[in-house]
Amino acid sequence: MKIFLDTAEIEEIRTAARWGVLDGVTTNPTLYAKVGGSYDALLAEICKITSGPVSAEVIAEDVEGMLTEGRHFAKLAPNIVVKVPMSETGLEAISRFADEGIKTNCTLVFSTNQGLLAAKAGASLISPFVGRLDDINQDGMTVIRELVEIFALYDIKAEVLAASIRHPLHVTQAALAGANIATLPFKVLQQMVHHPLTDKGIVQFRKDWDEARKAAAGKPA
Ligand code: E4P
């Protein structure tokens, strides 16, 4: 499963890239609002850090507006993927982008049928929001599992991207459900690195090593 970072924070993206675990980045208007500045400049910077897909979300709600914004984003870097919300106009824009060879990520997907339609319209990435579904007492992972199964049954090329990930268990569950990608807040990525027994083990090994070296230094050669 590929791991994307769900952030617009450049330093977080640089860190994940240095760790060797970064396959791409997703942004959205809320994540952008946390950092501000020029969205174009931010996207261009992110695309320099990773050669993986970088999602840039359109704000327009009409087809022509979405196309104008998406074509503009697509010119910023070759790895830009235009993020289009699931809607009637969104499907039309996705279909038009596909005709133009511009890759899209259909966002705000909350049902298997929405994901199926987005894939048929030509989206490369389909983003079910797992956490927001869990928040309303629906099992978000079911949408991931069903889309993975349907895409395999009908040989549909779109990739299932588990979005709105809230904790490390979601990542494991998405991987087991067959998600092609999970996009994670940086905090969840950090949580995945750590385990109390690992941290305790590192401290103990260091202590034992230091004591052994001290003892060795006191002994004649
Ligand atoms: C990513 O593409 C989505 O926009 C993001 O995962 C949404 O996450 P949230 O539900 O935590 O806002």
Boltz pocket constraint, residues with backbone or C-beta under 6 A from the ligand:
constraints:
  - pocket:
      binder: B
      contacts: [[A, 6], [A, 26], [A, 27], [A, 28], [A, 30], [A, 107], [A, 127], [A, 129], [A, 131], [A, 132], [A, 163], [A, 164], [A, 165], [A, 183]]
      max_distance: 6.0
